[in-house]
Amino acid sequence: MRIQNIHRVGIYLRLSRDDGNSNAESMSIVTQKRMLTDYVKERGWDLTETYIDDGYSGTTFDRPAFQRMLKDIERGHIDCVITKDLSRLGRNYAKTGYYTEEYFLEHGVRYIAVNDNVDTMKDDNDIAPFKNILNEMYAKDISRKVRAARAVNAKQGKFLGSKPPFGYTRCPTDKHKLIIDEKPAQIIARMFEMFASGDSGRHISDIFNKEGIPSPRAYFYQQAGRENPLNESMTWNSNTVMQLLKNQVYIGNMVQGKRRVTSFKTKSRAVVPEEDWIVVENTHDAIIGKDLWAKVQKKIATGKSPHVTKSGEISLFAGIARCADCGAAMTFNTKQYDGKTYYIYKCSRYAVHGKSSCSIHHVPASALEEAVLQNIRFNAQLLSENDEELLGKLIELGARGQQREIREAETKLNESVKRLEVVEGMAQKLFEERCTGNVPDSVFKKLMQNYDVEQANLNQIIAEKRNVLMEMENAAIDISAWAEEFKQYTNIDKLDRRIVTTLIDSVEVHESTKENGVVRQHITVNYKFVGQLNA
């Protein structure tokens, strides 16, 4: 297509952080506009349109004004594009070259980069590709320096996020430091307490929504005094709750570097393995204590999902009552008989698979509650009467149990690390075999997919076990405080969810037996830290 000599000009202006600030005056939008306007007027051309992308990187061409300019070109609104220099058009060598050497010519558009003496109407533009390469190298260098500076700041514990975590706000005198935002911090503290007491993420989110408590996203926009431009859901959900419960920021640790930029051109991000995150401890005031944090993380790791009754409440022994024979959870049920409602627990495996898997292990909820209540009162009385002697035994039992957990975690960790090394070696060997032509592509792809899945699973197990070991090292079991609270329940009349989850690890329900017309059923109570307490 022939390029015209009389032009309808569109001047394109761009400035971003990629360009640094050493020559801010000459690079500014105002300066670019003045220079290009004068250039057009001096030649007697028609300045038809001005396109401005202020704050957009030159490594991407997904810029609003640039895209608008392309649409104007395609509908014939302009036939000449002028920029101050090639870097204003872009800093991606391949894409910038495409526009200057193909797109503009195909659409009959003349392109001029004033300071670089590039004009597509002339034949002396051989230097343009080299300038595009230099512009891309500059952007790459800037991107590398920015990432390096951010990594240094992250390792110093400086907050680098665009908005503070829910429960915190920026310090007025230091934007890289977090301080507690009291109102949402109370919500966070309550959330951790509720989950530790047995509430599920879904139940917590339902309660918060019923009470009209603003979600983190809703609170952010309320504080900013503006509407959510993406029109996203502003209510609580279980996913939001679980993400908050896993965030170390609430125990005073700064965790950053969870994602990394994979390309300075596209700005796309990839998830970073947890072991490579940048974690700096004690950078700000904690909202919750480390004991509560450890308790919550342990519950999350076990994956227990407590049963919610039809009234919306957590059943008293949800996630705690288990079948003594098969180990499955005891599920809470209601039964209607003769116009009355009865509450019972029964083996969940039996409920799903029937007699071939286990027996019913049926126990009335009231009978189970009474048996556990009496067990707590009895042991609380013993602890009160034999304080020092029994406490010593409890501490010994607790230490023994902790050492057992450490050994189990270390064994699983070592097994997973060794297996990961084997899988990585097999993957490397497979790749070498493919390169030599000994393995067909179809076989290679299938085997590599299997290796990738196994590697991902092993990495997850390794991260979990390392986290368990770290928690055991950093958080000693305070059995003395637990025992002190235990003694308070000598004369309690009724159990509640908090008492059960504070004192008890599990309750085992044995199958009932009948002798001489008398039904007997054994209940075993396993307490936190120490297991079963025998009188």
WOUR-V527771 format. One line per field, one symbol per residue. phi: phi as a letter, one per 30 degrees, with the letter a starting at -180 (. if undefined). burial: # if it has 24 or more other ideal C-beta (glycine too) atoms within 12 Angstrom, else .. A space follows every 50 residues. Layout:
BEGIN
phi = ???
burial = ???
END
This chain:
BEGIN
phi = .dcdccccccccbbaadedibdbdddcdeddedddddddddecidcddac cbccjcdddbcdceddddddddddcidbbacbbdaddddlcceddddddd cbedddcicdcbcedchcbddccccddeeddddddddddddddddddddd ddddddiddcddbddejbbddecadcccbdcedddddddddddddddjdd eddddddddddidddedddeddddibdddchddccdbddddddddcdded cjcccbidbbddbddcidbbdceedcdccbdhcaddcbddddeddddddd ddidcddcdddicddecdicdbddccidddcdbcbcbhiccccbcbdddd dcciddcacdhdbdeddddddddddddddddddddbeddddedddddddd ddddddddddddddddddddddddddddddddddddidbdeddedddddd ddddddddddddddddddddddddbddcdddddddeddcdbdcbdbdddd ddcccabccdddbbbhicdbbcbcccdeicidccd
burial = ......##########.##.......#.#..##.##..##....#.#.## ####.######.#.##..##.##....################.###.## ..##..#.######.#.###....#..#..##..##.###.##..##..# ..##..#####..######......#.####..##.############## #####.##....#.######..............##.#.########### ########.....##.#......#..####..##.###.########### ...#####.....###########.#.######.........######## #......########.###.###.###.##.##......##.###.##.. ##..#...#...#..#...#..#...#..#.................#.. #...#..##.############....#.#..##..##.#..#..#.#.## ###########.........#.########..#..
END
